Amino acid sequence: MVLLNIAGINLELYHAPGETNDQLFVWLPDHLSLMPGDNIYKTFPNLYTIRGTTHRDVAGWVNSLDHMRSLDPEFLFPSHTKPLEGDEVMATLTIYRDAIQYVHDQTIRLMNQGLYPDQIIELIELPSEIADSPFLNEFYGTIRWSVKSIFNGYLGWFNGNISDLDPLSRKEEASRLALMVGGVENIYLQLEAAVTAKDMQWALQLSDHLIALNHKVNDVNKLRSIAAEYIGQRSPNPNKRNYLLSSALELEPGFELENIIKSDAYLLKQLSMDNFFNILSVTLNPEKVETGIYRACFAFDSGLKKTITLRNKIAEISSASTDCDLNIETNDSLFKETLAGIHNPISKVASGEINTNGKSAEFLMFLSKFRN
């Protein structure tokens, strides 16, 4: 707990894992007012997000809500939905935590019976006592996605099904399916029939096989786009809707992917050099790295020193700066902006702003290893 007094108002800050692992809630003891952050809002919680995040501690989320309940708040101020007061506060906190625990506990119960995630999602639905709450419509999170995340959080990617331990490649499975149904063209005809019949989820799954076999890819993508848009337009969940409609758009002929966040000097300034080098290491293309050990050392005008050691097709980042094959001297901001594509590295090397100590060609070749 952290105690603060701001403008004469006493505040208590508590760690409350839930929507994120670093979530906080704020308690105003003199006003019996609770600010729960993103741990409660007027929809079934996003226990898993399809945009991709680390595993969310569902049991921890329940514990955080119980901590809030223990304070017996009179006023509740969620981050995203309208404030509540009076008896409605405790009732909402209670039913919300009960919904999360129900999905968690029933998932574990069925896991312990040996069921696979795809089986469990068909068996769990909220009881009417919970489902009837206006705070638990599956508008943001969904029970089906939550079940898969809970399973994965406890047991990892392997679902226990021996056929999924080392399955055939997607292409090999598609090839055998095509052989079984009399040829890949028959799968394509079934795809057309599924779209015509508006059996769109089946259409998406059929298109997976055809894409794996590289069969009529342009035509398949057109049909896949139709199926994705059809499902997306009819989804009441905005996360699912957005993902499917965006995917349909990406399948349109002539679509060009644009960077949502473009690198600029201000953005890069906020990024520490430690993080910048860590990001750089995961962009290494191993196909461009030769056998042996190669060490590039960087000295910045701020006094910071960094070394990248290429070894065994990885880039080790350290602060050591001995036995360097390449020595680079430059400005911190200029270096980040150049590698982010804001500046042309050739011109910055030629101008001397990036000092390669006579090894300009070698430096540019080194940078090329960090591009796809």
C-alpha positions as CSV (number, residue, x, y, z in Angstrom):
1,M,0.0,0.0,0.0
2,V,1.1,3.6,-0.8
3,L,-0.4,6.5,1.2
4,L,-0.7,9.9,-0.4
5,N,-2.3,13.2,0.4
6,I,-3.1,15.3,-2.6
7,A,-4.8,18.7,-2.2
8,G,-6.0,17.6,1.2
9,I,-7.4,14.3,0.0
10,N,-6.1,11.1,1.6
11,L,-5.4,8.4,-1.0
12,E,-4.4,4.7,-0.6
13,L,-2.9,2.9,-3.6
14,Y,-3.0,-0.9,-3.7
15,H,-1.5,-3.4,-6.1
16,A,-4.3,-5.3,-7.8
17,P,-3.4,-7.8,-10.5
18,G,-6.2,-8.3,-13.0
19,E,-6.7,-6.6,-16.4
20,T,-2.9,-6.1,-16.2
21,N,-0.3,-7.6,-13.8
22,D,0.7,-4.0,-12.7
23,Q,-2.9,-2.8,-12.1
24,L,-3.6,-0.5,-9.2
25,F,-6.8,0.5,-7.4
26,V,-7.2,3.8,-5.5
27,W,-9.1,4.0,-2.2
28,L,-10.3,7.3,-0.7
29,P,-11.0,6.2,2.9
30,D,-12.5,9.5,4.0
31,H,-15.0,9.3,1.2
32,L,-15.6,5.5,1.0
33,S,-14.8,5.8,-2.7
34,L,-13.1,3.2,-4.8
35,M,-11.4,3.6,-8.1
36,P,-10.9,0.0,-9.4
37,G,-8.9,0.9,-12.5
38,D,-9.6,-1.6,-15.3
39,N,-10.5,-4.4,-13.0
40,I,-14.2,-3.9,-13.4
41,Y,-16.3,-2.4,-16.2
42,K,-19.8,-3.0,-17.6
43,T,-19.1,-6.1,-19.7
44,F,-17.7,-9.6,-19.1
45,P,-14.0,-8.9,-18.4
46,N,-11.3,-9.4,-21.0
47,L,-9.6,-12.3,-19.2
48,Y,-7.7,-12.8,-22.5
49,T,-7.2,-10.3,-25.3
50,I,-6.9,-11.5,-28.9
51,R,-4.5,-8.6,-29.7
52,G,-1.8,-10.5,-27.7
53,T,-0.7,-9.9,-24.2
54,T,1.0,-11.9,-21.4
55,H,-1.2,-14.3,-19.5
56,R,-3.6,-12.6,-17.2
57,D,-3.8,-14.0,-13.7
58,V,-7.5,-14.9,-13.4
59,A,-7.3,-16.1,-9.8
60,G,-5.4,-13.0,-8.9
61,W,-8.1,-10.9,-10.5
62,V,-10.7,-12.5,-8.2
63,N,-8.4,-11.8,-5.2
64,S,-8.1,-8.2,-6.2
65,L,-11.8,-7.8,-6.3
66,D,-12.1,-9.4,-2.9
67,H,-9.7,-6.9,-1.5
68,M,-11.9,-4.1,-2.9
69,R,-15.0,-5.7,-1.4
70,S,-13.3,-5.9,2.0
71,L,-13.2,-2.1,2.1
72,D,-17.0,-2.0,1.8
73,P,-17.1,1.0,-0.6
74,E,-20.1,3.3,-0.9
75,F,-19.0,4.8,-4.2
76,L,-17.4,3.1,-7.2
77,F,-15.7,4.9,-10.1
78,P,-14.7,2.5,-12.9
79,S,-12.3,3.7,-15.5
80,H,-14.6,3.1,-18.4
81,T,-18.2,3.0,-17.3
82,K,-20.6,5.1,-15.1
83,P,-20.1,5.4,-11.4
84,L,-22.1,3.4,-8.9
85,E,-23.3,4.1,-5.4
86,G,-25.0,2.5,-2.4
87,D,-25.9,-1.2,-2.3
88,E,-25.3,-1.5,-6.1
89,V,-21.5,-1.2,-5.5
90,M,-21.0,-4.3,-3.4
91,A,-23.6,-6.2,-5.4
92,T,-21.7,-5.5,-8.6
93,L,-18.3,-6.2,-7.2
94,T,-19.6,-9.5,-5.8
95,I,-21.3,-10.8,-9.0
96,Y,-18.3,-9.7,-11.1
97,R,-15.8,-11.6,-9.0
98,D,-18.2,-14.6,-9.0
99,A,-18.4,-14.6,-12.8
100,I,-14.6,-14.7,-13.1
101,Q,-14.3,-17.4,-10.4
102,Y,-17.0,-19.5,-12.1
103,V,-15.2,-19.6,-15.4
104,H,-11.9,-20.2,-13.7
105,D,-13.1,-23.0,-11.4
106,Q,-15.2,-24.8,-14.0
107,T,-12.3,-24.7,-16.5
108,I,-10.0,-26.3,-13.9
109,R,-12.7,-28.9,-13.0
110,L,-13.1,-30.0,-16.6
111,M,-9.3,-29.9,-17.2
112,N,-9.0,-32.3,-14.3
113,Q,-11.4,-34.6,-16.1
114,G,-9.0,-34.8,-19.0
115,L,-11.0,-32.6,-21.4
116,Y,-9.3,-30.6,-24.1
117,P,-9.8,-26.8,-24.5
118,D,-12.1,-27.2,-27.6
119,Q,-14.3,-29.5,-25.6
120,I,-14.3,-27.3,-22.5
121,I,-15.5,-24.2,-24.3
122,E,-18.6,-26.1,-25.4
123,L,-19.5,-27.0,-21.8
124,I,-19.1,-23.7,-19.9
125,E,-21.7,-21.0,-19.8
126,L,-22.5,-18.6,-17.0
127,P,-25.5,-19.7,-14.8
128,S,-28.5,-17.5,-15.1
129,E,-27.9,-16.0,-11.6
130,I,-24.7,-14.4,-13.1
131,A,-25.5,-14.2,-16.8
132,D,-28.5,-12.0,-16.2
133,S,-26.3,-9.2,-14.8
134,P,-26.0,-6.2,-17.1
135,F,-22.3,-6.1,-16.1
136,L,-21.6,-9.5,-17.7
137,N,-22.7,-9.3,-21.3
138,E,-19.9,-10.7,-23.5
139,F,-19.3,-7.4,-25.2
140,Y,-15.6,-7.1,-24.5
141,G,-14.3,-10.4,-23.2
142,T,-15.8,-13.8,-24.0
143,I,-16.1,-17.0,-22.0
144,R,-14.7,-19.1,-24.9
145,W,-11.5,-17.1,-25.2
146,S,-11.1,-17.0,-21.4
147,V,-11.3,-20.8,-21.1
148,K,-8.5,-21.2,-23.6
149,S,-6.3,-18.7,-21.8
150,I,-6.9,-20.2,-18.4
151,F,-6.0,-23.7,-19.8
152,N,-2.9,-22.3,-21.4
153,G,-1.9,-20.4,-18.3
154,Y,-1.9,-23.5,-16.1
155,L,-0.7,-26.2,-18.6
156,G,0.9,-24.3,-21.5
157,W,0.4,-24.9,-25.2
158,F,0.1,-28.7,-25.2
159,N,-3.6,-29.6,-24.6
160,G,-2.9,-33.2,-23.7
161,N,-4.2,-34.7,-26.9
162,I,-1.5,-37.0,-28.2
163,S,-2.4,-36.2,-31.8
164,D,-1.5,-32.6,-31.1
165,L,1.9,-33.2,-29.6
166,D,3.8,-33.4,-32.9
167,P,1.1,-32.9,-35.6
168,L,1.7,-33.0,-39.4
169,S,2.6,-29.7,-40.9
170,R,-0.3,-27.6,-42.1
171,K,0.7,-28.2,-45.7
172,E,1.1,-32.0,-45.2
173,E,-2.3,-32.3,-43.5
174,A,-3.9,-30.2,-46.4
175,S,-2.2,-32.5,-49.0
176,R,-3.6,-35.6,-47.4
177,L,-7.1,-34.1,-47.0
178,A,-7.0,-33.2,-50.7
179,L,-6.0,-36.7,-51.7
180,M,-8.8,-38.1,-49.5
181,V,-11.5,-35.9,-51.1
182,G,-10.4,-36.5,-54.7
183,G,-8.1,-33.5,-55.3
184,V,-7.4,-30.0,-54.1
185,E,-9.9,-28.6,-56.6
186,N,-12.7,-30.4,-54.7
187,I,-11.7,-28.5,-51.6
188,Y,-12.0,-25.3,-53.6
189,L,-15.5,-26.3,-54.8
190,Q,-16.5,-26.9,-51.2
191,L,-15.2,-23.5,-50.3
192,E,-17.3,-21.9,-53.0
193,A,-20.3,-23.9,-51.8
194,A,-19.8,-22.9,-48.2
195,V,-19.6,-19.2,-49.1
196,T,-22.8,-19.5,-51.2
197,A,-24.5,-21.2,-48.3
198,K,-23.2,-18.6,-45.9
199,D,-21.5,-21.3,-43.9
200,M,-18.7,-18.8,-43.3
201,Q,-16.8,-20.4,-40.4
202,W,-16.4,-23.6,-42.4
203,A,-15.4,-21.5,-45.4
204,L,-12.5,-19.9,-43.3
205,Q,-11.3,-23.3,-42.2
206,L,-11.5,-24.7,-45.8
207,S,-9.5,-21.7,-47.0
208,D,-6.7,-22.6,-44.6
209,H,-6.1,-25.8,-46.4
210,L,-6.1,-24.2,-49.8
211,I,-3.7,-21.4,-48.7
212,A,-1.4,-24.1,-47.3
213,L,-1.4,-25.8,-50.7
214,N,-0.9,-22.5,-52.6
215,H,-4.0,-23.3,-54.7
216,K,-5.8,-20.4,-56.4
217,V,-4.6,-18.1,-53.7
218,N,-6.1,-14.9,-55.2
219,D,-9.5,-16.5,-55.6
220,V,-9.3,-18.2,-52.2
221,N,-8.4,-14.9,-50.5
222,K,-11.4,-13.2,-52.1
223,L,-13.7,-15.9,-50.7
224,R,-11.9,-15.8,-47.4
225,S,-12.4,-12.0,-47.3
226,I,-16.1,-12.4,-47.9
227,A,-16.4,-15.0,-45.1
228,A,-14.4,-12.8,-42.7
229,E,-16.5,-9.7,-43.4
230,Y,-19.7,-11.7,-43.1
231,I,-18.8,-13.0,-39.7
232,G,-17.4,-9.7,-38.5
233,Q,-20.4,-7.6,-39.5
234,R,-22.6,-9.9,-37.4
235,S,-20.4,-10.1,-34.3
236,P,-21.7,-8.2,-31.2
237,N,-18.2,-8.4,-29.7
238,P,-16.2,-5.4,-31.0
239,N,-12.9,-7.1,-30.6
240,K,-13.9,-10.0,-32.8
241,R,-15.7,-7.7,-35.2
242,N,-12.7,-5.4,-35.6
243,Y,-10.2,-8.3,-36.0
244,L,-12.3,-10.0,-38.7
245,L,-13.2,-6.8,-40.6
246,S,-9.5,-5.8,-40.5
247,S,-8.5,-9.2,-41.8
248,A,-11.0,-9.0,-44.6
249,L,-9.6,-5.6,-45.6
250,E,-6.1,-7.0,-45.6
251,L,-7.2,-9.7,-48.1
252,E,-8.4,-7.1,-50.6
253,P,-6.4,-6.9,-53.8
254,G,-3.9,-4.0,-53.7
255,F,-3.9,-3.7,-49.9
256,E,-0.7,-2.2,-48.5
257,L,0.3,-2.6,-44.9
258,E,1.2,0.7,-43.2
259,N,3.0,1.1,-39.9
260,I,0.4,2.1,-37.2
261,I,3.1,3.8,-35.2
262,K,5.8,5.5,-37.3
263,S,9.2,6.1,-35.8
264,D,10.0,9.7,-35.1
265,A,12.6,11.5,-33.1
266,Y,10.3,12.2,-30.2
267,L,9.2,8.5,-29.9
268,L,12.8,7.3,-30.1
269,K,13.9,9.8,-27.5
270,Q,11.5,8.1,-25.0
271,L,13.1,4.7,-25.7
272,S,16.1,3.9,-23.6
273,M,19.3,2.7,-25.2
274,D,19.0,-0.6,-23.2
275,N,15.5,-1.2,-24.7
276,F,16.6,-0.1,-28.1
277,F,19.5,-2.6,-28.2
278,N,17.2,-5.3,-26.8
279,I,14.7,-4.6,-29.7
280,L,17.7,-4.7,-32.1
281,S,18.7,-8.2,-31.0
282,V,15.4,-9.7,-31.9
283,T,15.5,-8.3,-35.4
284,L,18.7,-10.3,-36.3
285,N,18.2,-12.5,-39.4
286,P,20.2,-15.7,-38.7
287,E,20.4,-16.5,-42.4
288,K,22.7,-13.5,-42.8
289,V,25.1,-14.4,-40.0
290,E,28.3,-16.2,-40.7
291,T,29.8,-19.0,-38.6
292,G,32.2,-17.8,-35.8
293,I,32.2,-14.9,-33.4
294,Y,32.0,-11.2,-34.5
295,R,31.9,-8.3,-32.1
296,A,30.8,-4.7,-32.8
297,C,31.4,-2.1,-30.1
298,F,29.6,1.2,-29.9
299,A,30.8,4.3,-27.9
300,F,28.3,7.1,-27.6
301,D,28.9,10.7,-26.8
302,S,26.8,10.3,-23.6
303,G,29.5,8.0,-22.3
304,L,27.4,4.9,-22.8
305,K,29.1,1.9,-24.3
306,K,27.4,-1.1,-25.8
307,T,28.6,-4.3,-27.5
308,I,26.9,-6.6,-29.9
309,T,28.5,-10.1,-30.1
310,L,27.3,-12.3,-33.0
311,R,27.7,-15.9,-32.0
312,N,25.8,-19.1,-32.8
313,K,23.3,-17.0,-34.9
314,I,22.3,-14.8,-31.9
315,A,23.1,-11.2,-31.0
316,E,24.3,-10.9,-27.4
317,I,24.0,-7.4,-25.9
318,S,26.5,-6.4,-23.3
319,S,28.6,-3.5,-21.9
320,A,31.9,-5.1,-22.6
321,S,34.1,-3.4,-25.2
322,T,37.2,-5.5,-25.7
323,D,38.5,-7.4,-28.8
324,C,36.2,-5.5,-31.1
325,D,36.1,-6.3,-34.8
326,L,34.2,-3.1,-35.4
327,N,34.3,0.2,-33.4
328,I,31.6,2.7,-33.9
329,E,31.4,6.2,-32.4
330,T,28.3,8.4,-32.6
331,N,25.5,10.3,-30.9
332,D,22.8,8.4,-29.0
333,S,19.8,10.0,-30.7
334,L,21.4,9.9,-34.2
335,F,22.2,6.2,-33.8
336,K,18.6,5.4,-32.9
337,E,17.1,7.6,-35.6
338,T,19.4,6.1,-38.3
339,L,18.7,2.5,-37.4
340,A,14.9,3.3,-37.2
341,G,15.0,4.5,-40.8
342,I,14.7,8.2,-40.2
343,H,18.2,8.9,-41.6
344,N,20.1,7.1,-44.4
345,P,23.0,5.2,-42.8
346,I,25.1,5.7,-45.9
347,S,24.9,9.5,-45.7
348,K,25.5,9.6,-42.0
349,V,28.6,7.4,-42.4
350,A,29.8,9.5,-45.3
351,S,29.4,12.7,-43.3
352,G,31.3,11.3,-40.4
353,E,28.4,11.7,-38.0
354,I,28.7,7.9,-37.5
355,N,32.4,7.2,-37.2
356,T,33.2,3.7,-38.3
357,N,37.0,4.1,-37.9
358,G,37.6,3.3,-41.6
359,K,35.2,0.4,-41.8
360,S,32.2,2.0,-43.4
361,A,31.4,-0.9,-45.7
362,E,31.8,-3.4,-42.9
363,F,29.4,-1.4,-40.7
364,L,26.8,-1.2,-43.4
365,M,27.1,-5.0,-43.9
366,F,26.7,-5.5,-40.2
367,L,23.5,-3.4,-40.2
368,S,22.1,-5.5,-43.0
369,K,22.1,-8.5,-40.8
370,F,19.3,-6.9,-38.7
371,R,16.9,-6.6,-41.6
372,N,14.6,-9.3,-43.0
